[in-house]
């Protein structure tokens, strides 16, 4: 897997992309902070999907561990019919309409999950909405929870198989996410006092889509990610330099796959990158 140290830099001590049980991760906020401490991380950002609630729960554990906790959330925007993930950092949902928007979007997530489950049932797949919701007790339900139930019911053996055969974008059971305009989401992030970064752009995000987000006021690009080869990392590094954008990175830890454990504590960024983000906030 690509790691920042392959570029001759020091071992990363900051991970700005990880998930907990408040979305589609397997660890609680407390467990994730404990894992970060064991890995020697100095700063982390919990970036659950459309949910900031894990941040307040993790705060006392991070303080006790001496780990800087950057408030974060992973949101979705739409461009030409495709979902694009945007990471928001240093957001405060108490100061803006962002919290209200996130609660609204979680209701749309639930509606989408209901439709996908109905589609699977019509295909004769053994699954119930109750099973799926039990996997997402904190309200931010997504396709990984559906995949988990499919594995539990022995319909598939792996998450990848679930997405490939049943719930990926090319399958009959798939339902599109609620579509949101990039400019509206980036505006919400900015008004909440935060910074916006496109997440893992190397995952089939076109240059047109990236350029559109830059035009809408994007603050930075997630350069370091498990899906990015060293060549991809350098490609996005050049783009950020050209447009004076910030750079970020992280392991995108969920705890769902064996490679997640290999990536944790090894794929991330140095504290210097985080300091540049803070400087932009001033």
Short mmCIF file of the C-alpha atoms (twelve columns), coordinates in Angstrom:
data_MODEL
# 
_entry.id   MODEL 
# 
loop_
_atom_site.group_PDB 
_atom_site.id 
_atom_site.type_symbol 
_atom_site.label_atom_id 
_atom_site.label_alt_id 
_atom_site.label_comp_id 
_atom_site.label_asym_id 
_atom_site.label_seq_id 
_atom_site.Cartn_x 
_atom_site.Cartn_y 
_atom_site.Cartn_z 
_atom_site.pdbx_PDB_model_num 
ATOM 1   C CA . UNK A 1   0.000   0.000   0.000   1 
ATOM 2   C CA . UNK A 2   1.249   3.545   -0.660  1 
ATOM 3   C CA . UNK A 3   2.637   5.176   2.456   1 
ATOM 4   C CA . UNK A 4   3.917   8.701   2.869   1 
ATOM 5   C CA . UNK A 5   7.292   7.454   4.035   1 
ATOM 6   C CA . UNK A 6   7.827   6.050   0.525   1 
ATOM 7   C CA . UNK A 7   8.395   9.674   -0.508  1 
ATOM 8   C CA . UNK A 8   11.324  9.881   1.894   1 
ATOM 9   C CA . UNK A 9   9.346   11.657  4.600   1 
ATOM 10  C CA . UNK A 10  9.095   10.794  8.266   1 
ATOM 11  C CA . UNK A 11  6.563   8.251   9.499   1 
ATOM 12  C CA . UNK A 12  3.142   9.939   9.544   1 
ATOM 13  C CA . UNK A 13  1.875   10.990  12.956  1 
ATOM 14  C CA . UNK A 14  -1.491  12.430  11.859  1 
ATOM 15  C CA . UNK A 15  -4.491  10.560  10.419  1 
ATOM 16  C CA . UNK A 16  -7.331  12.777  9.191   1 
ATOM 17  C CA . UNK A 17  -9.666  10.111  7.827   1 
ATOM 18  C CA . UNK A 18  -11.239 7.411   10.006  1 
ATOM 19  C CA . UNK A 19  -14.662 6.090   10.927  1 
ATOM 20  C CA . UNK A 20  -16.419 4.825   14.049  1 
ATOM 21  C CA . UNK A 21  -19.665 3.091   14.947  1 
ATOM 22  C CA . UNK A 22  -21.367 6.455   14.434  1 
ATOM 23  C CA . UNK A 23  -21.285 5.616   10.710  1 
ATOM 24  C CA . UNK A 24  -19.774 2.522   9.088   1 
ATOM 25  C CA . UNK A 25  -16.761 1.814   11.308  1 
ATOM 26  C CA . UNK A 26  -16.458 -1.107  13.722  1 
ATOM 27  C CA . UNK A 27  -14.787 0.686   16.651  1 
ATOM 28  C CA . UNK A 28  -16.387 3.069   19.120  1 
ATOM 29  C CA . UNK A 29  -14.855 6.550   19.469  1 
ATOM 30  C CA . UNK A 30  -13.148 5.432   22.692  1 
ATOM 31  C CA . UNK A 31  -11.690 2.323   21.046  1 
ATOM 32  C CA . UNK A 32  -10.475 4.312   18.053  1 
ATOM 33  C CA . UNK A 33  -8.673  6.835   20.252  1 
ATOM 34  C CA . UNK A 34  -7.045  3.979   22.175  1 
ATOM 35  C CA . UNK A 35  -5.910  2.471   18.878  1 
ATOM 36  C CA . UNK A 36  -4.529  5.821   17.750  1 
ATOM 37  C CA . UNK A 37  -2.538  6.155   20.967  1 
ATOM 38  C CA . UNK A 38  -1.075  2.668   20.538  1 
ATOM 39  C CA . UNK A 39  -0.070  3.604   16.978  1 
ATOM 40  C CA . UNK A 40  1.745   6.701   18.214  1 
ATOM 41  C CA . UNK A 41  -0.497  9.196   16.421  1 
ATOM 42  C CA . UNK A 42  -0.360  12.792  17.641  1 
ATOM 43  C CA . UNK A 43  -3.537  14.015  15.955  1 
ATOM 44  C CA . UNK A 44  -6.586  12.389  14.369  1 
ATOM 45  C CA . UNK A 45  -9.878  13.362  12.814  1 
ATOM 46  C CA . UNK A 46  -12.946 11.176  13.110  1 
ATOM 47  C CA . UNK A 47  -14.769 11.707  9.819   1 
ATOM 48  C CA . UNK A 48  -17.961 9.696   10.061  1 
ATOM 49  C CA . UNK A 49  -20.425 9.918   7.199   1 
ATOM 50  C CA . UNK A 50  -22.841 12.815  7.721   1 
ATOM 51  C CA . UNK A 51  -22.418 12.608  11.494  1 
ATOM 52  C CA . UNK A 52  -20.402 14.742  13.921  1 
ATOM 53  C CA . UNK A 53  -21.661 13.070  17.099  1 
ATOM 54  C CA . UNK A 54  -18.592 10.865  17.583  1 
ATOM 55  C CA . UNK A 55  -16.399 13.933  18.004  1 
ATOM 56  C CA . UNK A 56  -17.909 14.999  21.332  1 
ATOM 57  C CA . UNK A 57  -17.863 11.417  22.600  1 
ATOM 58  C CA . UNK A 58  -14.203 10.995  21.635  1 
ATOM 59  C CA . UNK A 59  -13.065 14.348  23.036  1 
ATOM 60  C CA . UNK A 60  -12.417 13.344  26.688  1 
ATOM 61  C CA . UNK A 61  -10.554 10.201  25.627  1 
ATOM 62  C CA . UNK A 62  -8.414  12.149  23.168  1 
ATOM 63  C CA . UNK A 63  -7.610  14.765  25.813  1 
ATOM 64  C CA . UNK A 64  -6.624  12.052  28.294  1 
ATOM 65  C CA . UNK A 65  -4.428  10.364  25.675  1 
ATOM 66  C CA . UNK A 66  -2.728  13.609  24.669  1 
ATOM 67  C CA . UNK A 67  -4.043  13.316  21.110  1 
ATOM 68  C CA . UNK A 68  -5.250  16.364  19.198  1 
ATOM 69  C CA . UNK A 69  -8.770  15.715  17.915  1 
ATOM 70  C CA . UNK A 70  -9.717  17.635  14.781  1 
ATOM 71  C CA . UNK A 71  -13.513 17.913  14.356  1 
ATOM 72  C CA . UNK A 72  -14.417 16.292  11.051  1 
ATOM 73  C CA . UNK A 73  -17.164 14.769  8.949   1 
ATOM 74  C CA . UNK A 74  -17.386 13.111  5.521   1 
ATOM 75  C CA . UNK A 75  -20.194 14.481  3.369   1 
ATOM 76  C CA . UNK A 76  -21.541 13.709  -0.096  1 
ATOM 77  C CA . UNK A 77  -22.058 15.973  -3.090  1 
ATOM 78  C CA . UNK A 78  -23.213 15.206  -6.619  1 
ATOM 79  C CA . UNK A 79  -21.649 16.031  -9.960  1 
ATOM 80  C CA . UNK A 80  -23.054 14.770  -13.254 1 
ATOM 81  C CA . UNK A 81  -24.930 12.002  -11.461 1 
ATOM 82  C CA . UNK A 82  -21.941 10.723  -9.487  1 
ATOM 83  C CA . UNK A 83  -21.355 10.822  -5.737  1 
ATOM 84  C CA . UNK A 84  -18.271 12.684  -4.566  1 
ATOM 85  C CA . UNK A 85  -17.135 12.621  -0.951  1 
ATOM 86  C CA . UNK A 86  -15.989 15.793  0.737   1 
ATOM 87  C CA . UNK A 87  -14.127 15.869  4.046   1 
ATOM 88  C CA . UNK A 88  -14.905 18.841  6.278   1 
ATOM 89  C CA . UNK A 89  -12.494 19.786  9.067   1 
ATOM 90  C CA . UNK A 90  -12.797 22.211  11.993  1 
ATOM 91  C CA . UNK A 91  -16.556 22.417  11.526  1 
ATOM 92  C CA . UNK A 92  -18.848 23.519  14.346  1 
ATOM 93  C CA . UNK A 93  -22.451 22.476  13.804  1 
ATOM 94  C CA . UNK A 94  -23.586 24.588  16.751  1 
ATOM 95  C CA . UNK A 95  -22.624 27.767  14.891  1 
ATOM 96  C CA . UNK A 96  -24.363 27.147  11.593  1 
ATOM 97  C CA . UNK A 97  -26.937 25.295  9.557   1 
ATOM 98  C CA . UNK A 98  -24.483 22.423  9.082   1 
ATOM 99  C CA . UNK A 99  -25.844 20.344  11.968  1 
ATOM 100 C CA . UNK A 100 -29.398 20.698  10.684  1 
ATOM 101 C CA . UNK A 101 -28.251 19.697  7.209   1 
ATOM 102 C CA . UNK A 102 -26.442 16.601  8.517   1 
ATOM 103 C CA . UNK A 103 -29.551 15.475  10.398  1 
ATOM 104 C CA . UNK A 104 -31.611 15.977  7.238   1 
ATOM 105 C CA . UNK A 105 -29.122 14.016  5.141   1 
ATOM 106 C CA . UNK A 106 -29.206 11.101  7.600   1 
ATOM 107 C CA . UNK A 107 -32.948 10.790  6.963   1 
ATOM 108 C CA . UNK A 108 -32.139 10.563  3.252   1 
ATOM 109 C CA . UNK A 109 -29.582 7.848   4.034   1 
ATOM 110 C CA . UNK A 110 -32.300 5.881   5.813   1 
ATOM 111 C CA . UNK A 111 -34.702 6.253   2.882   1 
ATOM 112 C CA . UNK A 112 -32.016 5.034   0.503   1 
ATOM 113 C CA . UNK A 113 -31.266 2.004   2.682   1 
ATOM 114 C CA . UNK A 114 -34.973 1.156   2.784   1 
ATOM 115 C CA . UNK A 115 -35.175 1.213   -1.012  1 
ATOM 116 C CA . UNK A 116 -32.053 -0.934  -1.427  1 
ATOM 117 C CA . UNK A 117 -33.360 -3.518  1.048   1 
ATOM 118 C CA . UNK A 118 -36.710 -3.589  -0.766  1 
ATOM 119 C CA . UNK A 119 -34.920 -4.129  -4.076  1 
ATOM 120 C CA . UNK A 120 -32.886 -6.983  -2.610  1 
ATOM 121 C CA . UNK A 121 -36.000 -8.605  -1.180  1 
ATOM 122 C CA . UNK A 122 -37.665 -8.437  -4.609  1 
ATOM 123 C CA . UNK A 123 -34.672 -10.375 -5.952  1 
ATOM 124 C CA . UNK A 124 -35.257 -13.057 -3.341  1 
ATOM 125 C CA . UNK A 125 -32.321 -12.050 -1.141  1 
ATOM 126 C CA . UNK A 126 -32.775 -12.852 2.543   1 
ATOM 127 C CA . UNK A 127 -32.435 -9.543  4.374   1 
ATOM 128 C CA . UNK A 128 -34.556 -7.226  6.525   1 
ATOM 129 C CA . UNK A 129 -34.408 -3.521  7.280   1 
ATOM 130 C CA . UNK A 130 -34.396 -4.318  11.002  1 
ATOM 131 C CA . UNK A 131 -31.161 -6.254  10.578  1 
ATOM 132 C CA . UNK A 132 -29.556 -3.357  8.730   1 
ATOM 133 C CA . UNK A 133 -30.631 -0.744  11.275  1 
ATOM 134 C CA . UNK A 134 -29.264 -2.907  14.080  1 
ATOM 135 C CA . UNK A 135 -25.858 -2.506  12.434  1 
ATOM 136 C CA . UNK A 136 -26.214 1.297   12.501  1 
ATOM 137 C CA . UNK A 137 -27.439 2.138   16.021  1 
ATOM 138 C CA . UNK A 138 -26.178 5.715   15.796  1 
ATOM 139 C CA . UNK A 139 -28.273 6.634   12.799  1 
ATOM 140 C CA . UNK A 140 -25.893 7.090   9.848   1 
ATOM 141 C CA . UNK A 141 -26.836 4.003   7.852   1 
ATOM 142 C CA . UNK A 142 -25.067 3.099   4.618   1 
ATOM 143 C CA . UNK A 143 -24.332 0.333   2.159   1 
ATOM 144 C CA . UNK A 144 -21.553 -1.188  4.315   1 
ATOM 145 C CA . UNK A 145 -24.216 -2.005  6.915   1 
ATOM 146 C CA . UNK A 146 -26.242 -3.769  4.226   1 
ATOM 147 C CA . UNK A 147 -23.125 -5.634  3.118   1 
ATOM 148 C CA . UNK A 148 -22.527 -6.706  6.710   1 
ATOM 149 C CA . UNK A 149 -26.009 -8.223  6.912   1 
ATOM 150 C CA . UNK A 150 -25.519 -10.008 3.590   1 
ATOM 151 C CA . UNK A 151 -22.369 -11.556 5.031   1 
ATOM 152 C CA . UNK A 152 -24.112 -12.440 8.282   1 
ATOM 153 C CA . UNK A 153 -26.928 -14.121 6.344   1 
ATOM 154 C CA . UNK A 154 -24.332 -16.007 4.273   1 
ATOM 155 C CA . UNK A 155 -25.534 -14.461 1.030   1 
ATOM 156 C CA . UNK A 156 -21.945 -13.384 0.346   1 
ATOM 157 C CA . UNK A 157 -18.580 -14.083 1.928   1 
ATOM 158 C CA . UNK A 158 -16.959 -10.635 1.759   1 
ATOM 159 C CA . UNK A 159 -17.801 -6.935  1.577   1 
ATOM 160 C CA . UNK A 160 -16.310 -6.756  -1.892  1 
ATOM 161 C CA . UNK A 161 -18.573 -9.577  -3.061  1 
ATOM 162 C CA . UNK A 162 -21.618 -7.791  -1.630  1 
ATOM 163 C CA . UNK A 163 -20.836 -4.640  -3.571  1 
ATOM 164 C CA . UNK A 164 -19.850 -6.510  -6.729  1 
ATOM 165 C CA . UNK A 165 -22.926 -8.766  -6.874  1 
ATOM 166 C CA . UNK A 166 -25.687 -6.838  -5.147  1 
ATOM 167 C CA . UNK A 167 -25.282 -3.230  -4.027  1 
ATOM 168 C CA . UNK A 168 -22.669 -1.654  -6.290  1 
ATOM 169 C CA . UNK A 169 -23.635 1.100   -8.718  1 
ATOM 170 C CA . UNK A 170 -24.042 -1.362  -11.608 1 
ATOM 171 C CA . UNK A 171 -26.449 -3.691  -9.763  1 
ATOM 172 C CA . UNK A 172 -30.253 -3.759  -9.873  1 
ATOM 173 C CA . UNK A 173 -30.635 -3.206  -6.132  1 
ATOM 174 C CA . UNK A 174 -28.557 -0.034  -6.196  1 
ATOM 175 C CA . UNK A 175 -30.215 3.287   -5.442  1 
ATOM 176 C CA . UNK A 176 -28.626 6.678   -5.976  1 
ATOM 177 C CA . UNK A 177 -27.875 8.891   -3.021  1 
ATOM 178 C CA . UNK A 178 -29.749 12.120  -2.438  1 
ATOM 179 C CA . UNK A 179 -28.175 14.638  -4.820  1 
ATOM 180 C CA . UNK A 180 -26.663 17.834  -3.440  1 
ATOM 181 C CA . UNK A 181 -24.921 20.690  -5.197  1 
ATOM 182 C CA . UNK A 182 -21.192 21.006  -4.413  1 
ATOM 183 C CA . UNK A 183 -21.430 24.780  -4.039  1 
ATOM 184 C CA . UNK A 184 -24.160 24.443  -1.393  1 
ATOM 185 C CA . UNK A 185 -22.243 21.914  0.712   1 
ATOM 186 C CA . UNK A 186 -18.955 23.813  0.440   1 
ATOM 187 C CA . UNK A 187 -20.776 26.979  1.482   1 
ATOM 188 C CA . UNK A 188 -22.186 25.230  4.565   1 
ATOM 189 C CA . UNK A 189 -18.710 24.041  5.518   1 
ATOM 190 C CA . UNK A 190 -17.227 27.503  5.060   1 
ATOM 191 C CA . UNK A 191 -20.010 29.196  7.035   1 
ATOM 192 C CA . UNK A 192 -19.440 26.764  9.904   1 
ATOM 193 C CA . UNK A 193 -15.826 27.917  10.081  1 
ATOM 194 C CA . UNK A 194 -14.419 24.785  8.463   1 
ATOM 195 C CA . UNK A 195 -12.206 23.652  5.600   1 
ATOM 196 C CA . UNK A 196 -13.349 21.444  2.705   1 
ATOM 197 C CA . UNK A 197 -11.251 18.705  1.070   1 
ATOM 198 C CA . UNK A 198 -12.155 16.322  -1.719  1 
ATOM 199 C CA . UNK A 199 -11.788 12.767  -0.402  1 
ATOM 200 C CA . UNK A 200 -9.829  10.043  -2.251  1 
ATOM 201 C CA . UNK A 201 -10.131 11.686  -5.695  1 
ATOM 202 C CA . UNK A 202 -8.225  8.794   -7.232  1 
ATOM 203 C CA . UNK A 203 -11.357 6.678   -6.920  1 
ATOM 204 C CA . UNK A 204 -12.771 7.457   -10.370 1 
ATOM 205 C CA . UNK A 205 -13.196 11.188  -9.762  1 
ATOM 206 C CA . UNK A 206 -12.734 12.990  -13.064 1 
ATOM 207 C CA . UNK A 207 -10.565 16.046  -13.482 1 
ATOM 208 C CA . UNK A 208 -13.715 17.904  -14.562 1 
ATOM 209 C CA . UNK A 209 -15.346 17.095  -11.229 1 
ATOM 210 C CA . UNK A 210 -12.268 18.170  -9.301  1 
ATOM 211 C CA . UNK A 211 -12.031 21.408  -11.273 1 
ATOM 212 C CA . UNK A 212 -15.707 22.095  -10.599 1 
ATOM 213 C CA . UNK A 213 -15.198 21.729  -6.854  1 
ATOM 214 C CA . UNK A 214 -12.161 23.996  -7.000  1 
ATOM 215 C CA . UNK A 215 -14.312 26.604  -8.744  1 
ATOM 216 C CA . UNK A 216 -16.915 26.183  -5.977  1 
ATOM 217 C CA . UNK A 217 -14.356 27.073  -3.316  1 
ATOM 218 C CA . UNK A 218 -12.691 23.788  -2.346  1 
ATOM 219 C CA . UNK A 219 -9.922  24.292  0.230   1 
ATOM 220 C CA . UNK A 220 -7.831  21.181  -0.333  1 
ATOM 221 C CA . UNK A 221 -7.276  17.663  -1.641  1 
ATOM 222 C CA . UNK A 222 -6.814  14.394  0.231   1 
ATOM 223 C CA . UNK A 223 -3.544  13.349  -1.369  1 
ATOM 224 C CA . UNK A 224 -2.557  10.482  0.922   1 
ATOM 225 C CA . UNK A 225 -5.059  7.598   0.839   1 
ATOM 226 C CA . UNK A 226 -4.760  3.794   0.627   1 
ATOM 227 C CA . UNK A 227 -6.206  3.847   -2.895  1 
ATOM 228 C CA . UNK A 228 -3.612  6.331   -4.197  1 
ATOM 229 C CA . UNK A 229 -0.409  5.080   -5.771  1 
ATOM 230 C CA . UNK A 230 2.736   7.198   -5.358  1 
ATOM 231 C CA . UNK A 231 2.155   8.484   -8.897  1 
ATOM 232 C CA . UNK A 232 -1.402  9.538   -8.036  1 
ATOM 233 C CA . UNK A 233 -0.213  11.228  -4.878  1 
ATOM 234 C CA . UNK A 234 2.312   13.243  -6.864  1 
ATOM 235 C CA . UNK A 235 -0.331  14.110  -9.475  1 
ATOM 236 C CA . UNK A 236 -2.642  15.595  -6.850  1 
ATOM 237 C CA . UNK A 237 0.275   17.259  -5.114  1 
ATOM 238 C CA . UNK A 238 0.986   19.171  -8.335  1 
ATOM 239 C CA . UNK A 239 -2.663  20.215  -8.599  1 
ATOM 240 C CA . UNK A 240 -2.709  21.562  -5.043  1 
ATOM 241 C CA . UNK A 241 0.455   23.523  -5.717  1 
ATOM 242 C CA . UNK A 242 -0.985  24.970  -8.920  1 
ATOM 243 C CA . UNK A 243 -4.210  26.146  -7.265  1 
ATOM 244 C CA . UNK A 244 -2.754  26.991  -3.830  1 
ATOM 245 C CA . UNK A 245 -4.819  24.271  -2.165  1 
ATOM 246 C CA . UNK A 246 -4.133  22.526  1.121   1 
ATOM 247 C CA . UNK A 247 -3.090  18.872  1.344   1 
ATOM 248 C CA . UNK A 248 -4.399  16.188  3.692   1 
ATOM 249 C CA . UNK A 249 -4.449  12.442  4.081   1 
ATOM 250 C CA . UNK A 250 -5.401  9.476   6.189   1 
ATOM 251 C CA . UNK A 251 -5.976  5.752   6.371   1 
ATOM 252 C CA . UNK A 252 -9.771  5.840   5.828   1 
ATOM 253 C CA . UNK A 253 -9.926  3.280   8.639   1 
ATOM 254 C CA . UNK A 254 -13.192 1.385   9.056   1 
ATOM 255 C CA . UNK A 255 -11.947 -1.891  10.509  1 
ATOM 256 C CA . UNK A 256 -13.979 -3.862  7.980   1 
ATOM 257 C CA . UNK A 257 -11.107 -5.352  5.974   1 
ATOM 258 C CA . UNK A 258 -7.739  -6.905  6.909   1 
ATOM 259 C CA . UNK A 259 -5.841  -4.194  5.017   1 
ATOM 260 C CA . UNK A 260 -7.368  -1.569  7.309   1 
ATOM 261 C CA . UNK A 261 -5.142  -2.858  10.095  1 
ATOM 262 C CA . UNK A 262 -2.061  -2.664  7.867   1 
ATOM 263 C CA . UNK A 263 -2.857  0.927   6.931   1 
ATOM 264 C CA . UNK A 264 -3.628  2.283   10.395  1 
ATOM 265 C CA . UNK A 265 -0.708  4.250   11.783  1 
ATOM 266 C CA . UNK A 266 1.202   3.938   8.510   1 
ATOM 267 C CA . UNK A 267 -0.861  5.894   5.988   1 
ATOM 268 C CA . UNK A 268 -1.294  9.510   6.976   1 
ATOM 269 C CA . UNK A 269 0.451   12.859  7.052   1 
ATOM 270 C CA . UNK A 270 2.971   14.733  9.163   1 
ATOM 271 C CA . UNK A 271 2.059   17.380  11.723  1 
ATOM 272 C CA . UNK A 272 3.444   20.049  9.374   1 
ATOM 273 C CA . UNK A 273 0.503   19.523  7.023   1 
ATOM 274 C CA . UNK A 274 -1.931  20.003  9.887   1 
ATOM 275 C CA . UNK A 275 -0.235  23.237  10.897  1 
ATOM 276 C CA . UNK A 276 -0.752  24.584  7.375   1 
ATOM 277 C CA . UNK A 277 -4.463  23.835  7.707   1 
ATOM 278 C CA . UNK A 278 -4.617  25.747  10.983  1 
ATOM 279 C CA . UNK A 279 -2.804  28.676  9.401   1 
ATOM 280 C CA . UNK A 280 -5.504  28.841  6.717   1 
ATOM 281 C CA . UNK A 281 -8.145  29.185  9.428   1 
ATOM 282 C CA . UNK A 282 -6.516  32.298  10.881  1 
# 
